[in-house]
């Protein structure tokens, strides 16, 4: 079981709710993924289009909600967004994300650390979305973050684990769960993250943008489970030279010359 | 009548209207939103007693899909 801030999760696959063509597809995909933690965003109500009917069906599914601070450009805005989420959803859990640059959505490490400290001091359960920076991760852990969410590659890019080398260092050093977030584009990449020892992965675009999201959600579920089992079983060493898996006794040579 | 701003739109409303009435007038479920008045979050427990003032800047926020 994965435990974050005292809350236990059977599934190590977290999912986002964005980018689905239809809310029914989103809900069915979450069911197929068996994810128990799903992310949400917040925005001003548009009275012309009305409210999204997203909240009630998610609550009926029984999943834990993880609101994010997307749209915040600095620590002050992110802290405000977290307090808004607390008021709206009655949860202290917050995915802290501060990315002022709309092109690459790179998280701002300085503002994130500032906001993380303030929110942890206010009693929030903070899961910061950050670059795969091992030094920053240690500092975020020091200020009390409940988990770390380093990116594999830019949000929604489906580029996979471009930061693999640094994710390994983060995983090795962390004393809180590491959730690889952003950029995971295929089940094999989620599996790889889990094989490396990540505690969980968060997937959104790869499922939502598939031609068959429900099937893709199930594929990710299986990949995450497989990767976790492989990590626990222990991967073999990677070597430069070949190491024979069959006995090299040369018996064929004997047989040929003897004939 | 007083004039207030709701989600960046000017609106004229009756005097002595509280936030819960504003929500009801808009047909918005109380369970699914957070309210901000003049950049300050108003806790749900105070919605029924906060009387809208002239020139109040009121913002309704809701949960939406996101990653």
Interface residues (C-beta under 8 A of the other chain):
Chain A: X16 X17 X18 X19 X20 X23 X26 X39 X40 X41 X42 X43 X44 X45 X46 X47 X51 X52 X54 X55 X56 X65 X67 X68 X70 X80 X83 X84 X85 X87 X88 X89 X155 X156 X202 X204 X205
Chain B: X6 X7 X8 X9 X26 X28 X29 X31 X32 X33 X34 X36 X41 X43 X44 X59 X60 X61 X62 X63 X64 X65 X66 X67
